[in-house]
Structure formats: structure tokens, C-alpha cells
Amino acid sequence: MDRVGLAAALFDEGAVEEAATAAQQALDDAARVDSALVASRLNTLLDATRPYRTPLVDEVRGRAKDLAAARPTTVVA
């Protein structure tokens, strides 16, 4: 889930458009993987999107929330 980490890091750096693009690619990959680690990393991505309120980021946030909800985990993010 390196792409999720990359997207989160880009959000943390303020590169919002680049982060959103990376996040969409990461979410495409995450949709195909069912693991506790993926769910944990999705929570990390969600945390990184919190400061931003744009339609692009809202779309990422919505997809990440949906995927995280479908993969409940006890792993701490």
C-alpha cells in the first residue's frame, strides 16, 4: 500500500491535486485487496485529507470511507 502512503504524504505536504490523483490510483488498488493493513492505511489517508475541503478531495474521502467501512479492522492507524 505504498501508493496510499504516497498520497497521504502528498496531502501532508500540501500538494493537494497530486495527492488526490495518487489517492485515486491507490484506492483503485485498495478495492482489490482485503486486508487489515489496507484498512489501517485507508485511515491514515483519511486523516491526511482532513485539512482540505475541495470537490476533488471530498471524492477521495468518500471513496476511502466506503472502502474502510467495508474492511473493518482492529489495527490502529
C-alpha positions in Angstrom: 0.0 0.0 0.0 2.9 2.3 -0.8 0.5 4.4 -3.0 -1.7 5.1 -0.1 1.3 6.3 1.9 2.5 8.4 -1.0 -0.9 10.1 -1.3 -1.0 10.7 2.4 2.5 12.2 2.3 1.5 14.5 -0.6 -1.6 15.7 1.3 0.6 16.4 4.3 2.9 18.5 2.1 0.0 20.5 0.6 0.3 19.0 -2.9 -3.5 18.5 -3.0 -4.1 17.9 -6.7 -1.1 15.5 -7.0 -2.2 13.8 -3.8 -5.8 13.4 -5.0 -4.5 11.8 -8.2 -2.2 9.4 -6.3 -5.1 8.6 -3.8 -7.5 7.7 -6.6 -4.9 5.2 -8.0 -4.3 3.9 -4.5 -8.0 3.4 -3.9 -8.3 1.5 -7.2 -5.6 -0.9 -5.9 -7.1 -1.0 -2.4 -10.5 -2.0 -3.7 -8.9 -5.2 -5.0 -7.2 -6.1 -1.7 -8.9 -7.3 1.5 -6.6 -7.0 4.5 -6.3 -5.3 7.9 -3.2 -3.4 6.7 -5.2 -1.9 3.8 -7.9 -0.7 6.2 -5.4 0.8 8.5 -3.7 2.6 5.7 -7.0 4.0 4.5 -7.5 5.5 7.9 -4.1 7.2 7.5 -5.2 8.6 4.1 -8.4 9.9 5.6 -6.5 11.6 8.4 -4.3 13.3 5.8 -7.3 14.7 3.9 -8.9 16.4 6.9 -7.5 19.9 6.3 -8.9 20.1 2.7 -12.4 20.8 1.6 -12.5 20.6 -2.2 -14.7 18.5 -4.5 -11.6 16.5 -5.6 -10.6 15.7 -2.0 -14.2 15.1 -1.0 -14.4 12.4 -3.7 -11.2 10.8 -2.4 -12.5 11.0 1.2 -15.8 9.4 0.2 -14.2 6.5 -1.6 -11.7 5.9 1.2 -14.5 6.0 3.8 -16.5 3.5 1.8 -13.6 1.1 1.4 -12.6 1.5 5.1 -16.1 0.7 6.2 -16.2 -2.4 4.0 -12.9 -3.6 5.7 -13.3 -3.1 9.5 -10.1 -3.7 11.4 -8.8 -3.6 14.9 -5.4 -2.4 13.6 -4.5 1.0 14.9 -3.7 3.5 12.1 
